Amino acid sequence: MSTHEQQQAKFRNSPGFIAALDQSGGSTPKALKLYGIPESAYSGEAQMMDLIHAMRTRIITSPSFNGDRILAAILFEATMDREVEGRPTAEYLWEVKKVVPILKVDKGLEAEASGVQLMKPMPDLDALLKRARAKGIFGTKMRSVIKQANPAGIAAIVAQQFEVARQIIAAGLVPIIEPEVDIKCPDKAAAESLLEAAITVQLNSLPKGDLVMLKLTIPDRDNLYADLIKHPRVLKVVALSGGYSREEANARLARQHGMVASFSRALTEGLSAQQSEAEFDAALDASIESICQASMT
């Protein structure tokens, strides 16, 4: 079995969830502030990225963080290019922790139009995918956002996601398609119904053997995504926490059968740079366990 096949089998057969450790330049100051490091503690992007890598390293190297409960970790490009305990991050995740490495590849969002924010162009995507594959990355993640239940906008966002997904599949990687429905969307349930229908059309058009994962906001109508979870082109359907607290995200997720977490802020909630190693590990362990339990329904 190749490494890629082993990792694919892990997604199919193992319990657990995805740890989203992919805060980018725009969201890093907020993540650091929640972790107890104010903006006054650093100056410039280089220092900021050193601090966020130290935070991610602390999470990844914690005894609580391993493949028994965590399927995969989503990495920011700068994290992929750095090392953990002297080994490239992706290699460390898989070889030491048996956690599948995934790379965030989008370059941020366009301005809102037709009730959605499409992804910005990714002219260097092919080169990034080639580099990612050489570093042992299994799959990718790309995010766009739905703000309104606008049929044309939702169709456009799903079409763009699948267009890029085909490029990623051709490069030998498994894409995570993430058309996030904003939890403040005024008609969230209607937007989610439109999204489910648009995704189904696109999945049915994929060639046999092509696989994607879907990262979706936890729906207002429980088990709306049941048919997507069973679709032969779908390896996994995962849930983003979307700004809900960990407690609320877990409660909502536990009602979705077959959907597992891919949490970022909800995962790191309660972790602090000021905690001792024992306190940090205990807090992370409790967080991981609660999210894992919510993902097992």
C-alpha positions as CSV (number, residue, x, y, z in Angstrom):
1,M,0.0,0.0,0.0
2,S,1.4,3.4,-0.9
3,T,1.4,6.2,1.6
4,H,-1.5,7.9,-0.3
5,E,-3.5,4.7,-0.2
6,Q,-2.8,4.3,3.6
7,Q,-4.0,7.8,4.2
8,Q,-7.1,7.4,2.1
9,A,-7.9,4.2,4.0
10,K,-7.5,6.1,7.3
11,F,-10.2,8.6,6.1
12,R,-12.5,5.7,5.2
13,N,-12.0,3.5,8.2
14,S,-10.7,5.3,11.2
15,P,-12.6,7.4,13.8
16,G,-11.6,11.0,14.5
17,F,-11.7,14.5,13.0
18,I,-9.6,17.0,11.1
19,A,-7.7,19.7,13.1
20,A,-7.7,22.9,11.1
21,L,-4.4,24.6,11.9
22,D,-4.4,26.8,8.8
23,Q,-4.9,30.4,10.0
24,S,-3.5,32.6,7.3
25,G,-1.9,36.0,7.5
26,G,-5.2,37.8,7.9
27,S,-6.6,35.6,10.7
28,T,-3.3,35.0,12.6
29,P,-3.4,38.1,14.8
30,K,-6.9,37.1,16.1
31,A,-5.7,33.5,16.7
32,L,-2.6,34.7,18.6
33,K,-4.7,37.1,20.7
34,L,-7.0,34.3,21.7
35,Y,-3.9,32.3,22.6
36,G,-2.8,35.1,24.9
37,I,-0.3,36.9,22.6
38,P,-1.3,40.5,21.9
39,E,-0.3,42.4,18.8
40,S,2.0,44.5,20.9
41,A,4.2,41.4,21.5
42,Y,5.5,41.3,18.0
43,S,6.3,43.5,15.0
44,G,6.1,42.5,11.4
45,E,4.8,39.4,9.5
46,A,8.0,37.3,10.1
47,Q,7.7,37.6,13.9
48,M,4.0,36.9,13.8
49,M,4.5,33.8,11.7
50,D,7.2,32.5,14.0
51,L,4.8,32.9,16.9
52,I,1.9,31.1,15.2
53,H,4.3,28.3,14.1
54,A,5.4,27.9,17.7
55,M,1.7,27.7,18.7
56,R,1.0,25.1,16.0
57,T,4.1,23.1,17.0
58,R,3.0,23.1,20.6
59,I,-0.3,21.6,19.5
60,I,1.1,19.1,17.1
61,T,3.8,17.8,19.5
62,S,1.4,17.5,22.4
63,P,0.9,13.9,23.6
64,S,-2.8,14.5,23.2
65,F,-2.4,15.2,19.5
66,N,-2.2,11.9,17.5
67,G,-3.8,9.7,14.9
68,D,-6.0,7.8,17.4
69,R,-8.4,10.7,17.5
70,I,-7.2,13.0,14.7
71,L,-7.6,12.0,11.1
72,A,-5.7,14.9,9.5
73,A,-4.4,18.4,10.0
74,I,-4.9,21.3,7.6
75,L,-1.8,23.4,7.2
76,F,-1.1,26.9,6.0
77,E,1.6,27.0,3.3
78,A,4.2,28.6,5.6
79,T,3.6,25.7,8.1
80,M,4.2,23.1,5.4
81,D,7.5,24.9,4.5
82,R,8.7,24.8,8.2
83,E,9.8,22.0,10.5
84,V,8.5,20.4,13.6
85,E,11.3,18.9,15.9
86,G,13.7,19.0,13.0
87,R,11.5,17.3,10.4
88,P,9.3,18.8,7.6
89,T,5.9,19.4,9.1
90,A,4.0,17.1,6.8
91,E,6.5,14.3,7.3
92,Y,6.4,14.8,11.1
93,L,2.6,14.6,11.1
94,W,2.4,11.3,9.2
95,E,5.5,9.5,10.3
96,V,5.4,10.4,14.0
97,K,1.7,11.1,14.7
98,K,-0.1,9.1,11.9
99,V,-2.0,12.3,11.1
100,V,-2.7,13.0,7.4
101,P,-1.3,16.3,6.2
102,I,-3.6,18.6,4.1
103,L,-2.7,22.0,2.7
104,K,-4.8,25.2,2.4
105,V,-4.3,26.4,-1.1
106,D,-6.7,29.3,-1.6
107,K,-5.4,32.9,-1.7
108,G,-8.3,34.5,0.0
109,L,-11.7,35.9,-1.1
110,E,-13.0,38.3,-3.7
111,A,-15.4,41.1,-2.7
112,E,-19.0,40.0,-2.2
113,A,-21.1,39.7,-5.4
114,S,-24.5,37.9,-5.9
115,G,-24.5,37.2,-2.2
116,V,-21.2,35.2,-2.2
117,Q,-17.5,35.7,-2.0
118,L,-15.6,33.7,-4.7
119,M,-12.0,32.7,-4.3
120,K,-9.3,35.0,-5.7
121,P,-7.4,33.6,-8.7
122,M,-4.6,31.1,-8.0
123,P,-2.2,31.5,-10.9
124,D,0.6,29.5,-9.2
125,L,-1.6,26.6,-8.1
126,D,0.0,24.0,-10.3
127,A,3.5,24.8,-8.9
128,L,2.2,24.7,-5.3
129,L,0.4,21.4,-5.9
130,K,3.6,19.9,-7.3
131,R,5.6,21.1,-4.3
132,A,2.9,19.9,-1.9
133,R,2.9,16.4,-3.3
134,A,6.7,16.3,-3.1
135,K,6.5,17.2,0.6
136,G,4.0,14.3,1.3
137,I,0.7,16.3,1.3
138,F,-2.4,14.1,0.8
139,G,-5.0,16.8,-0.1
140,T,-5.9,20.4,-0.2
141,K,-8.5,22.8,1.2
142,M,-10.0,25.9,-0.4
143,R,-12.6,28.2,1.1
144,S,-15.2,30.5,-0.3
145,V,-18.2,32.0,1.5
146,I,-22.0,32.2,1.0
147,K,-23.6,35.3,2.6
148,Q,-27.1,35.1,1.0
149,A,-29.5,32.4,-0.3
150,N,-28.8,33.6,-3.9
151,P,-29.2,30.8,-6.4
152,A,-26.9,32.3,-9.1
153,G,-24.3,33.2,-6.5
154,I,-24.4,29.7,-5.0
155,A,-24.2,28.0,-8.4
156,A,-21.1,30.2,-9.2
157,I,-19.4,29.4,-6.0
158,V,-19.9,25.6,-6.4
159,A,-18.9,25.7,-10.1
160,Q,-15.6,27.5,-9.1
161,Q,-14.9,25.1,-6.3
162,F,-15.3,22.1,-8.6
163,E,-13.3,23.6,-11.4
164,V,-10.3,24.1,-9.1
165,A,-11.0,20.6,-7.6
166,R,-10.5,19.0,-11.0
167,Q,-7.1,20.7,-11.3
168,I,-6.2,19.4,-7.8
169,I,-7.3,15.8,-8.6
170,A,-5.3,15.9,-11.8
171,A,-2.2,16.7,-9.7
172,G,-2.8,13.5,-7.7
173,L,-4.2,15.1,-4.5
174,V,-7.7,15.0,-2.9
175,P,-9.4,18.4,-2.6
176,I,-11.5,19.5,0.3
177,I,-14.2,21.8,-1.2
178,E,-15.3,24.4,1.3
179,P,-18.2,26.6,0.3
180,E,-18.9,28.0,3.8
181,V,-22.4,29.2,4.6
182,D,-22.0,32.2,6.9
183,I,-23.8,31.4,10.2
184,K,-25.2,35.0,10.0
185,C,-26.8,34.3,6.6
186,P,-30.3,35.7,6.9
187,D,-31.9,32.5,5.3
188,K,-29.2,30.0,6.2
189,A,-31.5,26.9,5.7
190,A,-32.5,28.0,2.2
191,A,-28.9,28.7,1.3
192,E,-27.9,25.2,2.5
193,S,-30.6,23.5,0.5
194,L,-29.5,25.4,-2.7
195,L,-25.9,24.4,-1.9
196,E,-26.7,20.7,-1.4
197,A,-28.5,20.6,-4.7
198,A,-25.6,22.4,-6.6
199,I,-23.0,20.1,-5.0
200,T,-24.9,17.0,-6.0
201,V,-25.1,18.1,-9.7
202,Q,-21.3,18.7,-9.7
203,L,-20.5,15.4,-7.9
204,N,-22.6,13.5,-10.4
205,S,-20.5,15.0,-13.2
206,L,-17.1,13.8,-11.8
207,P,-15.5,10.8,-13.5
208,K,-15.6,7.4,-11.7
209,G,-12.6,7.1,-9.4
210,D,-12.3,10.9,-8.7
211,L,-12.7,11.7,-5.0
212,V,-13.3,14.9,-3.1
213,M,-14.0,15.8,0.4
214,L,-16.6,18.5,1.5
215,K,-16.2,20.9,4.3
216,L,-19.5,22.5,5.1
217,T,-21.2,24.6,7.8
218,I,-23.2,22.5,10.2
219,P,-26.7,22.7,8.6
220,D,-29.8,24.1,10.3
221,R,-31.8,21.1,9.0
222,D,-30.2,18.1,10.7
223,N,-28.8,15.5,8.3
224,L,-29.4,17.6,5.2
225,Y,-26.1,16.3,3.8
226,A,-26.8,12.6,4.3
227,D,-26.9,11.9,0.6
228,L,-23.6,13.7,0.1
229,I,-22.0,11.6,2.8
230,K,-23.0,8.4,0.9
231,H,-22.1,9.7,-2.5
232,P,-19.4,7.5,-4.2
233,R,-17.3,10.5,-5.2
234,V,-17.1,11.7,-1.6
235,L,-14.3,10.5,0.7
236,K,-15.5,12.5,3.7
237,V,-17.9,15.2,4.7
238,V,-16.5,17.4,7.5
239,A,-18.0,20.3,9.4
240,L,-16.5,23.7,10.1
241,S,-17.2,25.4,13.4
242,G,-18.0,28.7,11.6
243,G,-17.8,31.0,14.7
244,Y,-19.9,28.8,17.0
245,S,-18.4,28.1,20.4
246,R,-16.9,24.6,20.8
247,E,-19.9,23.6,23.0
248,E,-22.5,24.8,20.5
249,A,-20.5,23.4,17.5
250,N,-20.2,20.0,19.2
251,A,-23.9,19.9,20.1
252,R,-24.9,20.8,16.5
253,L,-22.4,18.3,15.0
254,A,-23.5,15.4,17.2
255,R,-26.9,15.6,15.5
256,Q,-25.4,15.0,12.0
257,H,-24.9,11.3,11.3
258,G,-21.6,10.5,9.5
259,M,-20.3,14.1,9.5
260,V,-17.0,14.8,11.4
261,A,-15.4,18.0,12.6
262,S,-12.8,20.1,10.9
263,F,-12.6,22.7,13.6
264,S,-10.1,25.6,13.9
265,R,-11.1,28.1,16.6
266,A,-13.3,25.6,18.4
267,L,-10.3,23.3,18.7
268,T,-7.9,25.9,20.1
269,E,-10.5,27.5,22.4
270,G,-9.1,27.6,26.0
271,L,-5.5,27.1,25.0
272,S,-3.0,29.8,26.2
273,A,0.6,30.6,25.8
274,Q,0.7,31.2,29.5
275,Q,-0.3,27.6,30.4
276,S,2.2,25.1,31.8
277,E,2.9,22.1,29.6
278,A,0.6,20.0,31.8
279,E,-2.2,22.6,31.8
280,F,-1.9,23.0,28.0
281,D,-1.9,19.2,27.3
282,A,-4.9,18.7,29.6
283,A,-6.9,21.5,28.0
284,L,-6.0,20.2,24.5
285,D,-6.9,16.7,25.5
286,A,-10.3,17.8,26.7
287,S,-10.9,19.8,23.6
288,I,-9.9,16.9,21.3
289,E,-12.0,14.4,23.2
290,S,-15.1,16.5,23.1
291,I,-14.8,17.1,19.4
292,C,-14.0,13.4,18.7
293,Q,-17.1,12.3,20.6
294,A,-19.3,14.8,18.7
295,S,-17.8,13.4,15.4
296,M,-18.7,9.8,16.3
297,T,-22.4,10.0,15.8
